[in-house]
């Protein structure tokens, strides 16, 4: 009797252990591949913001009607090493067209679209879909400016101003620590006698890349809402501000099935931030942003019973108690080379009971507050490493110059270097890739070149080399990042 019971119990144990190991082996490894896809998409977005032609929106008041249109073609090559040391090669071709209609500076309609062709080396695509052809509506909005409207229609100039914009555009909030995303929504900006109030309400386009790479379709179907307000003022050469931003997760109906484990998703965050930007004397400029994060998010969907064996549990909503900051300062020698020396310090809190700093699966433990900072910004965390800003300390030094200002061919050639030192803020808390319980992560030198060859042709080059700490990172191979691109405007 006892032997029979023991045999049945052992068989059940063997099946459970096999199922748990199967879940761990078959799902945990693709999760890191998904993290690489999320990093890859964020890198491309950052490069596009930094190196592509920026079409301005300002129009002289004296022009009653302006119609502007054009485009550019941009072939580029990208090579990068992922977490496991595998190199990925990509040739990308972007064809961009834009159009703008502006009436007296008071009414503006703007649209910009992009058609992209991606040609990966065999087996190098991050999502397994291989080469891709796809169109993107990058910008599409209408903007109304009250001050310019009154100047145009009634011939009077008011001291304050109110502008309202509706549609799709990039929203870059404060220093970019909390929010730097393209949103579909409304932005209102009011100014009066040195005081300002900015309001935003919008949602991410569905093809946005989410920070939670464990969520199904995180790279092609994301729906999050952002609702916030920022108050600012001017005191001498300083521009202090304070804001409140709420992020609402509209992806909460999605579930992830992994063996016997079902994971639901619901991460709703609130950010209370403050900071300042401005000048410190004639040659120093600075920018700072400090953030407290609150809200509620769903906990992890399993616990470990030792080793890699997992046991599904009910998820619970837990409070978020996190913080982060970003401080930048630049020295401008005001020489003919337009040189610039800079330093930046980034920090963000982490959570000890998480296995992954950004994801719900392998995320915060049930019954405990989530101390891992997660947001939707875009600050510089290197080219080759490029971790999410969570449980992170980054000290970055930078220098740039125009070395040949008197040469007609190279007068618009800019070169520069960044050097970053990475650490975990909390030693035994995770980042968005596997680590041991140590603090130092590694260093990374980055080089960049921006060269406006002519009024219609621009060249951009980026090179990064991450030198990881073998004592901290599980995957400790050196990682390189190479990008080169030309832009032909027409």
C-alpha positions in Angstrom: 0.0 0.0 0.0 2.7 2.4 1.0 4.8 1.4 -2.0 2.0 2.1 -4.4 1.3 5.5 -2.9 5.0 6.3 -3.1 5.2 5.2 -6.7 2.3 7.5 -7.7 3.7 10.4 -5.8 7.1 10.0 -7.4 5.6 9.8 -10.9 3.7 13.0 -10.2 6.9 14.7 -8.9 8.8 13.6 -12.0 6.0 15.0 -14.3 5.9 18.3 -12.4 9.6 18.7 -12.5 9.7 17.8 -16.2 7.0 20.4 -16.9 8.6 23.1 -14.9 12.0 22.5 -16.5 10.4 22.5 -19.9 8.7 25.8 -19.2 12.0 27.3 -17.9 14.1 26.0 -20.8 11.6 26.7 -23.6 10.5 30.1 -22.4 13.3 31.8 -20.3 15.8 31.6 -23.2 13.5 33.3 -25.7 12.8 36.0 -23.1 16.5 37.2 -23.5 16.1 37.1 -27.3 13.0 39.3 -26.8 15.1 41.7 -24.6 17.6 41.9 -27.5 14.7 42.7 -29.9 13.5 45.5 -27.5 17.0 46.9 -27.3 17.5 46.7 -31.1 14.2 48.6 -31.7 15.1 51.3 -29.1 18.5 51.7 -30.7 17.0 52.3 -34.1 14.6 54.9 -32.7 17.4 56.7 -31.0 19.6 56.8 -34.1 16.7 58.1 -36.2 16.2 60.9 -33.7 19.9 61.8 -33.6 21.0 61.5 -37.2 18.1 62.1 -39.5 17.2 65.5 -41.0 14.9 67.4 -38.6 12.1 69.3 -40.4 11.5 72.4 -38.4 8.0 73.8 -37.6 8.6 77.5 -37.1 7.4 79.9 -39.8 8.1 83.6 -40.1 5.1 85.7 -39.0 5.2 87.8 -42.2 4.4 84.8 -44.4 0.7 84.3 -44.7 0.9 81.0 -46.5 3.7 78.6 -46.8 3.6 75.2 -48.6 6.7 73.1 -48.0 7.3 69.5 -49.1 10.2 67.3 -49.8 11.9 64.1 -48.6 15.1 62.2 -48.2 16.6 58.8 -48.9 18.8 57.2 -46.3 20.7 53.9 -46.8 22.5 52.7 -43.7 24.4 49.7 -42.3 24.2 48.4 -38.7 26.3 45.7 -37.0 25.9 44.8 -33.3 26.7 42.0 -30.9 23.9 40.7 -28.7 24.0 39.5 -25.1 25.1 36.0 -26.1 27.9 37.3 -28.4 26.1 36.7 -31.7 26.7 39.3 -34.3 23.7 40.8 -36.3 24.1 42.6 -39.6 21.5 44.8 -41.1 21.3 46.9 -44.2 18.4 49.4 -44.0 16.9 51.7 -46.6 14.6 54.5 -45.6 12.6 56.7 -48.0 10.9 59.6 -46.2 8.5 62.2 -47.5 7.0 65.2 -45.7 4.6 68.0 -46.4 3.7 71.1 -44.5 1.0 73.8 -44.9 1.4 76.9 -42.7 -1.0 79.8 -42.6 0.6 82.9 -41.0 2.2 80.8 -38.3 -1.2 80.4 -36.7 -2.4 77.2 -38.4 0.0 74.4 -39.3 -0.6 71.0 -40.9 2.3 68.6 -41.0 2.7 65.0 -42.2 5.8 62.8 -42.6 5.8 59.2 -43.7 8.6 56.6 -44.0 8.9 53.5 -46.1 11.6 51.1 -44.7 13.3 48.1 -46.2 15.4 45.9 -43.8 17.8 43.4 -45.2 19.3 41.2 -42.4 22.2 38.8 -42.8 21.0 35.3 -42.9 19.6 34.3 -39.5 20.3 37.7 -38.0 16.8 39.2 -37.5 15.8 39.5 -33.9 12.2 38.4 -34.2 12.7 35.5 -36.7 10.7 37.3 -39.4 13.7 38.0 -41.5 13.8 40.8 -44.1 10.9 43.3 -43.9 9.2 46.0 -46.0 6.9 48.3 -44.1 5.4 51.8 -44.1 5.3 54.1 -41.1 3.4 57.3 -40.5 6.0 59.1 -38.4 4.2 62.5 -37.9 0.8 63.7 -38.6 -0.6 66.7 -36.7 -2.4 70.1 -36.7 -1.2 73.0 -34.6 -2.9 76.2 -33.6 -1.0 79.2 -32.1 -3.2 81.8 -30.4 -0.6 84.6 -30.3 0.2 84.3 -34.1 -3.5 84.0 -34.9 -4.3 87.3 -33.2 -1.3 89.0 -34.8 -2.4 87.8 -38.2 -6.2 88.3 -37.9 -6.4 91.4 -35.6 -2.9 92.9 -35.9 -2.3 92.8 -32.1 0.4 91.1 -30.1 -0.5 89.6 -26.7 2.1 89.0 -24.0 1.2 85.4 -23.4 0.7 82.5 -25.8 -1.3 79.4 -26.1 -0.6 76.6 -28.6 -2.6 73.5 -29.1 -1.5 70.5 -31.1 -3.4 67.4 -32.0 -2.2 64.3 -33.8 1.0 62.2 -33.9 4.3 63.7 -32.8 7.3 63.1 -30.6 6.7 64.1 -27.0 10.0 64.8 -25.2 9.3 65.4 -21.5 11.8 67.4 -19.4 15.3 65.7 -19.7 13.8 62.7 -21.4 14.1 60.4 -18.4 10.3 59.5 -18.1 8.9 60.1 -21.5 10.4 60.5 -25.0 7.8 58.7 -27.2 5.7 59.3 -30.3 2.1 59.7 -29.1 -1.3 60.1 -30.8 -3.0 62.8 -28.8 -3.2 66.4 -27.8 -0.5 68.7 -26.4 -1.4 72.2 -25.0 1.4 74.7 -24.1 0.5 78.0 -22.3 3.0 80.8 -21.4 2.5 84.0 -19.5 5.1 86.4 -18.0 7.8 83.8 -17.4 5.4 81.0 -16.3 4.5 78.0 -18.4 2.0 75.1 -18.2 2.3 72.2 -20.6 -0.5 69.5 -20.7 -0.4 66.2 -22.6 -2.9 63.4 -23.2 -2.1 60.7 -25.7 -1.6 57.0 -26.5 1.2 55.2 -28.1 0.8 54.1 -31.8 0.1 50.3 -31.9 3.4 49.6 -33.5 5.4 51.0 -30.6 8.0 48.8 -28.8 7.1 48.2 -25.2 9.5 48.1 -22.3 8.0 44.8 -21.0 9.5 42.3 -23.5 7.7 39.4 -21.9 4.3 40.6 -23.1 3.1 39.0 -26.3 3.5 41.2 -29.4 5.4 43.8 -27.3 7.3 44.9 -30.4 4.3 45.4 -32.7 1.1 46.0 -30.6 1.4 48.3 -27.7 -1.3 50.5 -26.2 -0.4 52.8 -23.3 -1.8 56.1 -22.4 0.0 59.1 -21.0 -1.7 62.0 -19.1 0.3 64.7 -17.5 1.0 68.3 -16.7 4.2 70.3 -16.2 4.6 73.7 -14.5 7.7 75.8 -15.3 9.0 79.2 -14.7 12.2 81.3 -15.4 14.4 82.7 -12.7 17.3 84.5 -14.2 19.1 82.0 -16.5 17.5 79.0 -14.8 14.3 77.2 -15.9 12.9 75.1 -13.0 9.9 72.8 -13.5 7.8 70.3 -11.7 5.4 67.8 -13.3 3.0 64.9 -12.7 2.7 62.2 -15.3 0.3 59.2 -15.2 0.8 56.1 -17.5 -2.2 53.9 -18.0 -1.7 50.3 -19.3 -4.3 49.4 -21.9 -2.7 46.0 -22.6 -4.2 44.4 -19.5 -6.4 41.9 -21.4 -3.3 40.1 -22.8 -2.0 36.9 -21.3 1.1 34.8 -21.7 0.7 31.0 -21.5 3.9 29.1 -20.7 3.2 25.5 -19.7 1.0 25.6 -16.6 1.9 29.2 -15.9 -0.5 32.0 -17.0 0.8 35.6 -16.8 -1.4 38.6 -17.0 -0.1 42.2 -17.6 -1.1 45.4 -15.9 1.5 48.1 -15.1 0.1 51.5 -14.2 2.6 54.1 -13.1 2.6 57.7 -11.8 5.7 59.9 -12.0 6.3 63.0 -9.8 9.2 64.9 -11.2 11.1 68.1 -10.8 14.3 69.7 -12.1 15.8 72.6 -13.9 17.9 73.6 -16.9 19.8 76.7 -17.8 23.2 78.3 -17.6 25.9 78.5 -14.8 27.9 81.4 -16.0 28.8 82.1 -19.6 30.2 78.7 -20.5 28.4 76.1 -18.4 24.9 74.7 -19.3 23.1 72.1 -17.3 19.9 70.0 -17.2 18.5 67.9 -14.3 15.5 65.7 -13.7 14.6 63.8 -10.5 11.6 61.4 -10.4 9.6 59.5 -7.8 7.6 56.7 -9.3 4.4 55.3 -7.8 1.4 53.3 -9.0 0.5 49.6 -9.1 1.6 46.6 -11.2 0.9 42.9 -11.4 3.4 40.6 -9.7 5.2 37.6 -11.1 3.1 34.6 -12.0 5.3 31.9 -10.4 7.7 31.1 -7.6 10.8 29.0 -7.7 10.9 25.8 -5.7 14.7 25.6 -5.8 16.9 25.8 -8.9 14.9 26.2 -12.1 11.7 24.5 -10.9 8.8 26.9 -11.0 5.4 26.7 -9.3 2.5 28.9 -10.7 0.8 31.3 -8.3 -2.0 33.8 -8.4 -0.7 37.3 -9.4 -1.4 40.2 -7.2 -1.4 44.0 -7.7 1.5 45.5 -5.7 2.5 49.2 -5.2 5.4 50.8 -7.1 7.9 52.7 -5.0 10.9 53.7 -7.2 13.0 56.6 -8.1 15.5 57.9 -10.7 17.5 60.9 -11.7 19.5 62.4 -14.5 22.0 65.3 -14.3 23.9 66.7 -17.2 26.5 69.6 -17.4 28.4 70.8 -20.4 31.3 73.2 -20.7 31.4 75.3 -23.9 34.9 76.8 -24.5 33.3 79.1 -27.2 36.3 78.4 -29.5 36.1 78.4 -33.3 35.8 74.6 -33.2 32.6 74.8 -31.3 34.0 72.3 -28.8 31.9 70.8 -26.0 32.9 68.9 -22.9 30.2 67.2 -20.9 29.4 64.9 -18.0 26.2 63.1 -17.2 25.1 61.0 -14.2 22.1 58.7 -14.4 20.7 56.6 -11.6 17.6 54.4 -11.1 16.4 52.1 -8.3 16.1 48.4 -8.6 14.1 45.6 -6.9 15.8 42.7 -5.1 13.1 40.1 -5.6 12.8 40.6 -9.4 14.6 38.3 -11.8 14.2 40.8 -14.6 14.2 44.5 -14.1 11.5 45.4 -16.7 9.3 42.4 -17.3 6.1 41.1 -15.6 7.1 37.5 -16.2 10.1 37.0 -13.9 9.1 40.3 -12.3 8.2 41.6 -8.9 7.4 39.1 -6.2 3.8 38.8 -4.9 3.4 40.5 -1.5 6.2 43.0 -1.9 6.4 46.6 -3.2 8.1 47.0 -6.5 11.2 49.2 -6.2 12.3 48.8 -9.8 12.1 52.0 -11.8 10.6 51.7 -15.2 9.7 54.5 -17.6 9.4 55.4 -21.3 12.3 57.9 -21.8 15.4 58.0 -23.9 18.7 58.8 -22.1 22.1 57.8 -23.3 23.1 54.4 -21.9 25.7 53.6 -24.5 25.5 52.2 -28.0 26.8 48.6 -27.5 25.4 47.9 -24.0 22.2 50.1 -24.0 20.4 48.7 -21.0 17.0 50.0 -19.8 17.2 52.6 -17.1 16.4 50.4 -14.1 18.7 49.4 -11.2 21.4 51.4 -13.0 24.2 53.8 -12.3 25.9 55.5 -15.3 28.6 58.0 -15.3 29.3 59.4 -18.8 32.0 61.7 -20.0 31.7 63.3 -23.5 33.7 65.6 -25.8 32.9 66.8 -29.3 34.4 69.3 -31.7 34.4 70.6 -35.3 38.1 69.9 -36.1 38.4 71.7 -39.5 36.2 74.8 -39.4 38.2 76.7 -42.0 38.1 73.9 -44.6 35.3 74.3 -47.1 34.8 70.5 -47.5 35.1 69.6 -43.8 33.8 72.7 -42.0 30.6 70.9 -41.0 32.4 67.7 -39.8 31.8 67.0 -36.2 33.6 64.3 -34.2 33.1 63.2 -30.6 33.6 60.6 -28.0 31.7 59.3 -25.0 33.0 57.2 -22.2 30.6 55.5 -19.9 31.0 53.6 -16.6 28.1 51.2 -15.7 27.1 49.8 -12.3 24.1 48.4 -10.6 22.5 50.6 -8.0 21.5 47.6 -5.9 24.1 44.8 -6.0 21.6 41.9 -5.6 18.9 43.3 -7.8 18.7 42.5 -11.6 19.0 44.5 -14.8 17.4 43.5 -18.1 19.9 40.7 -18.7 21.4 37.9 -16.4 23.9 39.0 -13.8 25.5 37.8 -10.6 25.1 39.6 -7.3 27.9 42.1 -7.9 27.7 45.8 -8.7 30.2 46.8 -11.4 28.9 46.1 -15.0 31.6 47.4 -17.3 32.8 50.4 -19.3 32.1 51.6 -22.9 33.8 54.0 -25.2 31.7 55.3 -28.0 32.8 57.3 -31.1 30.6 59.4 -33.4 31.0 61.4 -36.6 28.4 63.8 -38.1 29.3 65.3 -41.4 27.2 67.6 -43.5 28.9 67.0 -46.8 26.7 69.4 -48.7 23.3 71.1 -48.1 21.6 67.9 -49.3 24.0 65.1 -48.2 24.7 64.1 -44.6 26.9 61.3 -43.3 26.6 59.7 -39.8 28.8 57.2 -38.1 28.6 55.5 -34.7 31.0 53.0 -33.0 30.6 51.5 -29.6 32.6 48.9 -27.7 31.2 47.5 -24.4 33.8 45.9 -22.1 31.8 43.9 -19.6 32.7 42.7 -16.1 33.0 38.9 -16.2 32.4 38.8 -12.4 29.0 40.5 -12.8 27.5 39.7 -16.3 26.7 36.1 -17.1 27.4 36.8 -20.8 30.7 38.6 -20.5 31.9 38.7 -24.2 32.9 42.1 -25.5 30.2 43.7 -27.6 30.6 46.0 -30.6 28.2 48.4 -32.3 28.8 49.9 -35.7 26.4 52.2 -37.6 27.0 54.1 -40.8 24.4 56.0 -42.8 24.0 58.5 -45.6 21.1 60.9 -46.0 20.2 62.4 -49.4 17.6 65.2 -49.2 15.5 66.3 -52.1 
